[in-house]
Amino acid sequence: QSYRDISSSHDLAADYAAARRTAWIINLGVNDPLIHASAADFAANMRAVLQNLAARYGARNADIHVACPTYAKDKRHDGEATYLPVLDQLRSEAGLGAAPDFFSYFRDHPSAIADEVHPNATGYRDMAALWARALEGQGSACS
C-alpha cells in the first residue's frame, strides 16, 4: 500500500481526528527506490499526499513540512538523489513549511545510521533536533 493511499485511509482519519494538529511533518522517499519509483512518480505521490491532507484534514500548505528523504547507505541513495530537486521544487511551488535535509545529514554523518538506512539513537536524537529547528523556520533545501 502506498503512502498516497495511506494518507486517505479511514484508519489515519480516525487517528488524526483524535489529535490536535498544528503541523504536519513528513519524511518519505527512502523506500521508493526499492520499487523503482521515478522522480516523477515520487512527485505525483507527494502531490497526492498534499492534496489528501488539505481535502480530508484541512491542512494548510504552510503547515506541512516535508523532509528530504533519509540517506540510505545502500545503493538506493542513487534513486533518492533524483527526488531531491523534485522535492525542492514541490516545496517552493506549494509554499510548504520549512523542513530538514536528512539526505545530506545522514550522508555526512554515517555513524548516526544503525544499519543501511535506519538511524541509531544518535541519529534519532539529531533528527528530532533538526525537526525542531525546521518547525522554528530553520529548514534546509535538499542537496
C-alpha positions as CSV (number, residue, x, y, z in Angstrom):
1,Q,0.0,0.0,0.0
2,S,1.4,3.4,-0.9
3,Y,1.6,6.4,1.3
4,R,-0.6,8.0,-1.3
5,D,-3.3,5.5,-0.2
6,I,-2.5,5.7,3.5
7,S,-2.9,9.4,3.5
8,S,-6.6,8.9,2.5
9,S,-7.3,5.9,4.7
10,H,-10.1,5.7,7.3
11,D,-7.6,4.5,9.9
12,L,-5.5,7.5,9.5
13,A,-8.5,9.8,9.5
14,A,-9.5,8.3,12.9
15,D,-6.0,8.9,14.3
16,Y,-6.0,12.4,13.0
17,A,-9.4,13.2,14.4
18,A,-8.1,12.4,17.9
19,A,-5.1,14.7,17.5
20,R,-4.9,18.4,17.7
21,R,-2.6,19.1,14.8
22,T,-0.8,22.4,14.3
23,A,1.8,21.0,11.9
24,W,2.3,18.0,9.6
25,I,5.7,16.5,9.4
26,I,6.5,14.1,6.6
27,N,9.7,12.0,6.0
28,L,9.1,9.8,2.9
29,G,11.1,8.5,0.0
30,V,13.8,6.2,1.3
31,N,11.9,3.1,0.2
32,D,10.7,4.4,-3.2
33,P,13.9,3.4,-5.0
34,L,13.2,-0.2,-3.9
35,I,10.1,-0.3,-6.1
36,H,12.0,1.7,-8.8
37,A,9.8,4.8,-8.4
38,S,11.0,7.5,-10.7
39,A,11.3,11.1,-9.6
40,A,8.1,11.9,-11.5
41,D,6.3,9.0,-9.6
42,F,7.7,10.4,-6.3
43,A,6.5,13.9,-7.1
44,A,3.0,12.6,-8.1
45,N,2.7,10.6,-4.9
46,M,3.8,13.6,-2.8
47,R,1.3,15.9,-4.6
48,A,-1.4,13.3,-3.8
49,V,-0.5,13.3,-0.2
50,L,-0.6,17.1,0.0
51,Q,-4.0,17.1,-1.7
52,N,-5.3,14.4,0.7
53,L,-4.1,16.3,3.7
54,A,-5.7,19.5,2.5
55,A,-9.0,17.9,1.4
56,R,-9.5,15.4,4.2
57,Y,-7.9,17.2,7.1
58,G,-7.9,20.9,6.3
59,A,-4.1,21.1,6.3
60,R,-2.7,24.4,5.1
61,N,0.4,24.0,2.9
62,A,2.5,26.3,5.1
63,D,1.8,23.9,8.0
64,I,3.1,20.8,6.0
65,H,6.8,20.2,6.4
66,V,8.3,17.6,4.0
67,A,11.8,16.4,4.9
68,C,14.4,15.4,2.3
69,P,14.5,11.6,2.4
70,T,16.9,10.0,4.9
71,Y,20.1,8.9,3.1
72,A,20.5,5.1,2.7
73,K,23.9,3.6,2.8
74,D,23.0,1.0,0.2
75,K,22.5,1.7,-3.5
76,R,19.0,3.2,-3.1
77,H,20.6,6.6,-2.3
78,D,21.2,6.9,-6.1
79,G,17.4,6.8,-6.7
80,E,16.8,9.1,-3.7
81,A,19.1,11.7,-5.1
82,T,16.8,12.1,-8.1
83,Y,14.0,13.0,-5.8
84,L,15.8,15.9,-4.1
85,P,15.4,18.6,-6.8
86,V,11.8,17.5,-7.4
87,L,11.1,17.9,-3.6
88,D,12.7,21.3,-3.5
89,Q,10.5,22.4,-6.5
90,L,7.4,21.0,-4.8
91,R,8.2,22.7,-1.5
92,S,8.6,26.0,-3.3
93,E,5.6,25.7,-5.6
94,A,3.3,24.6,-2.9
95,G,4.6,27.0,-0.3
96,L,5.3,24.2,2.2
97,G,6.8,24.9,5.6
98,A,10.5,24.6,6.4
99,A,11.9,21.1,6.8
100,P,15.2,19.3,7.4
101,D,17.6,17.8,4.8
102,F,18.0,14.3,6.2
103,F,19.7,13.1,3.0
104,S,22.8,15.3,3.4
105,Y,22.7,15.0,7.2
106,F,22.9,11.2,7.2
107,R,25.2,11.1,4.1
108,D,27.6,13.3,6.1
109,H,27.1,11.5,9.4
110,P,27.2,7.8,8.6
111,S,27.9,6.9,12.2
112,A,24.3,8.1,13.0
113,I,22.9,5.2,11.0
114,A,22.3,1.8,12.7
115,D,22.1,-0.3,9.6
116,E,21.8,0.5,5.9
117,V,19.0,3.1,6.4
118,H,17.6,3.3,9.9
119,P,19.1,5.9,12.4
120,N,20.6,4.8,15.6
121,A,19.9,6.5,18.9
122,T,22.2,9.4,18.0
123,G,20.5,9.7,14.6
124,Y,17.0,9.8,16.0
125,R,18.1,12.5,18.6
126,D,19.6,14.5,15.8
127,M,16.5,14.1,13.6
128,A,14.4,15.5,16.5
129,A,16.7,18.5,16.8
130,L,16.6,19.1,13.0
131,W,12.8,18.9,13.1
132,A,12.7,21.3,16.0
133,R,14.8,23.8,14.1
134,A,12.7,23.4,10.9
135,L,9.5,24.0,12.8
136,E,11.0,27.2,14.1
137,G,11.6,28.2,10.4
138,Q,15.2,27.0,10.0
139,G,14.8,24.3,7.3
140,S,17.2,23.3,4.6
141,A,17.0,22.7,0.9
142,C,17.6,19.2,-0.3
143,S,21.2,18.6,-1.5
